[in-house]
Amino acid sequence: MTLPHSPGRLGDLLGIDHPIIQGPFGGGLSSVALAAAVSEGGGLGSYGAHILTPDAITGLVTELKAATSRPFAVNLWVPLEGERSALPDRTALTAHTERLRPYYEQLGATAPAYKDLEALPAFDDQVDALLAAAPPVISFVMGIPPRRVIDEARRRGIVLIGTATTVDEAVALDDAGLDAIVASGSDAGGHRGAFLAPLRESLVGTFSLVPQIADAVSAPVIAAGGIADGRGIRAALALGADAVQIGTAFLTTRESGASDVHKRRLGTPAARTTVLTRLFSGRTARGIPNRFVRDMAAYEDAVPPYPVQNALMQPIRRAAAAQGRPEYVNLWAGQAAALAGDGLSAREYLAQLVKELPGRGDPSGSPRAR
Ligand SMILES: Cc1cc2nc3c(=O)[nH]c(=O)nc-3n(C[C@H](O)[C@H](O)[C@H](O)COP(=O)(O)O)c2cc1C
């Protein structure tokens, strides 16, 4: 179904002034300060909560409500079928942990105990805590939230955003009644969220994905992936998006929870190259290749699935970030990462984007003199 996109419908739905969403970051890279700064600036700040316990989620929403009176989003991952249930058998795991041993030893990190390898909070408990805490907006990735969640959110007046990587996923989210849909192109940084077709059939670039989703759904569309400045925003809006979701470029801002080694790589020529890899978490994600990705390339398909590989790698990732060693850190980045990264505050970066919106100020839409 094709519907005209009136410019303000998403702004009205979300209660924001500018069509700019700061994408959520899972894995500890979000911060309350970042989300609040973006919301206070008239965009929509987001916080990625997928590793948080239900209690932590309750506390998070209280903190966010105290930090901003404007709307904000909290994000959860919908689990893929069977994802959080089965631990691989110990023998199958041994060969793999042996491969990682040199990295643990080099960094002085400790491998997690077998029983801790699937230690993720249950989605149902997370989502119940989140609904009860009632943030203004909840966004989901990796799937369609259950019917009861959609109904309960509606009862509580919470706006729901879903994330699609293909047109089919967008239609499924639209049919399920999500209020707005992120069109997440394969350009985007971080984990891919494909949930209907195999990942390799779900890698559509933002420029191709956005207009097709805009034609196919009635809900407002949010373009994500490879957008870092006014030129990207203008292109996305011209393609039929109602707003944009920017991730990587917000990672470089002072308030983001990204490590210094990570921030320092973004916005440099090294960030012009990104790859999709399962090596850091067991789920495919886009980041800047480093020594770990190159050394372990032969095991891309062999590493255990998420969340087991994620738990095995966590001590390595954390120790490497703390020791300032980017060669072992998951340097998540989208394909426009090299455009980002002037070390601005989130408020300054958002103000720069707002100045570059269509009809406002600098017609080149470029943040830097080129
Ligand atoms: C480090 C990192 C973590 C992310 N974590 C999540 C997440 O937990 N949930 C989610 O919906 N999107 C997540 N994303 C996607 C972003 O919210 C956003 O859609 C994406 O980064 C946009 O593409 P860009 O990186 O090219 O700007 C993450 C992205 C990055 C870079």
The ligand as a Tripos MOL2 file, in Angstrom:
@<TRIPOS>MOLECULE
LIG
   31    33     1     0     0
SMALL
NO_CHARGES

@<TRIPOS>ATOM
      1 C1         27.4930   -0.3740   18.8360 C.3       1 LIG1
      2 C2         26.1000   -0.5130   18.3030 C.ar      1 LIG1
      3 C3         25.1460   -1.1820   19.0640 C.ar      1 LIG1
      4 C4         23.8280   -1.2810   18.6030 C.ar      1 LIG1
      5 N1         22.8980   -1.9240   19.3730 N.ar      1 LIG1
      6 C5         21.6000   -1.9460   18.9680 C.ar      1 LIG1
      7 C6         20.5930   -2.5320   19.7990 C.ar      1 LIG1
      8 O1         20.8610   -3.0610   20.8720 O.2       1 LIG1
      9 N2         19.3150   -2.4970   19.3380 N.ar      1 LIG1
     10 C7         18.9740   -1.9150   18.1370 C.ar      1 LIG1
     11 O2         17.7910   -1.8940   17.7930 O.2       1 LIG1
     12 N3         19.9150   -1.3660   17.3360 N.ar      1 LIG1
     13 C8         21.2000   -1.3620   17.7250 C.ar      1 LIG1
     14 N4         22.1590   -0.7710   16.9200 N.ar      1 LIG1
     15 C9         21.7320   -0.1310   15.6510 C.3       1 LIG1
     16 C10        21.5900    1.3860   15.8480 C.3       1 LIG1
     17 O3         20.6140    1.6800   16.8020 O.3       1 LIG1
     18 C11        21.2630    2.0910   14.5100 C.3       1 LIG1
     19 O4         20.0680    1.6260   13.9560 O.3       1 LIG1
     20 C12        22.3810    1.9000   13.5130 C.3       1 LIG1
     21 O5         23.6200    2.1040   14.1450 O.3       1 LIG1
     22 C13        22.2260    2.8650   12.3430 C.3       1 LIG1
     23 O6         23.2660    2.7140   11.4150 O.3       1 LIG1
     24 P1         24.6520    3.5510   11.5020 P.3       1 LIG1
     25 O7         25.4920    2.8390   12.5070 O.co2     1 LIG1
     26 O8         25.2280    3.4420   10.1290 O.co2     1 LIG1
     27 O9         24.3290    4.9570   11.9090 O.co2     1 LIG1
     28 C14        23.4740   -0.7010   17.3530 C.ar      1 LIG1
     29 C15        24.4580   -0.0470   16.5840 C.ar      1 LIG1
     30 C16        25.7550    0.0560   17.0460 C.ar      1 LIG1
     31 C17        26.7590    0.8020   16.2110 C.3       1 LIG1
@<TRIPOS>BOND
     1     1     2 1
     2     2     3 ar
     3     2    30 ar
     4     3     4 ar
     5     4     5 ar
     6     4    28 ar
     7     5     6 ar
     8     6     7 ar
     9     6    13 1
    10     7     8 2
    11     7     9 ar
    12     9    10 ar
    13    10    11 2
    14    10    12 ar
    15    12    13 ar
    16    13    14 ar
    17    14    15 1
    18    14    28 ar
    19    15    16 1
    20    16    17 1
    21    16    18 1
    22    18    19 1
    23    18    20 1
    24    20    21 1
    25    20    22 1
    26    22    23 1
    27    23    24 1
    28    24    25 2
    29    24    26 1
    30    24    27 1
    31    28    29 ar
    32    29    30 ar
    33    30    31 1
@<TRIPOS>SUBSTRUCTURE
     1 LIG1         1 GROUP 0 **** ****
